[in-house]
């Protein structure tokens, strides 16, 4: 595990690889108590934010208001912002394949929305937050979180064909069509569509769009021009990139690059 200062009063901790495939942990602590407004972007992962300090998270969106001790967001949580007077949290990022066995809810329930942590994990989430608050080091907090997740692993696993489809979408950076996934699995297009959606939470097409968007997101943040990013990520033109960034981030490529 390595730790570094984000800026004055901020710590970031990153856990070494967990024993659970498709799961990674980060820790964030705002020692200066300056508060943060955080915009939520679509990403090809299910994200659980476990806030363990005194400050709670407030979620604001066009169709949802929520104050909670933690949040769970699916691949396409919609245009939302989260505020906390002080951020102290462990962030768990799960591939949708891992989330399918860990969350205990149908992934489709998280499509285009976010849920409070207690709504997903019940009273056990409150106990975990208390334990994280009492733990003096990030290593101990990560160990507590990993044990918590391990205890919630179900016997439910995604179909091997769905896993293969997800891996193909990731490998091809979103540049794959449903007919190609059908040919690869031997399933009909309708079966690929229905089984993938049931276990990942979004359609294969939507998943591919999110993966491609995230590649563009990273390039835009690195300072690459939008026209160059559109070409590199397989968009038909710059307008196509603009539409996807607006849909998944709520801002223009230029505004995203300036953040």
Secondary structure, DSSP 4 states (H G I P E B T S, - for coil): -EEEE-STTEEEEEPPPPSSTTEEEEEEEETT---EEEEE---SSEEEEEE-SSPPEEEEETTEEEEESEEEE-TT--SEEEEESS-EEEEEEE-HHHHHHHSSS-GGGGTT-EEEHHHHHTHHHHHHHHHHHH--SHHHHHHHHHHHHHHT--S----HHHHHHHHHHHHTTT---HHHHHHHHT--HHHHHHHHHHHHSS-HHHHHHHHHHHHHHHHHHTT--HHHHHHHTT-SSHHHHHHHHHHHHSS-HHHHHH-
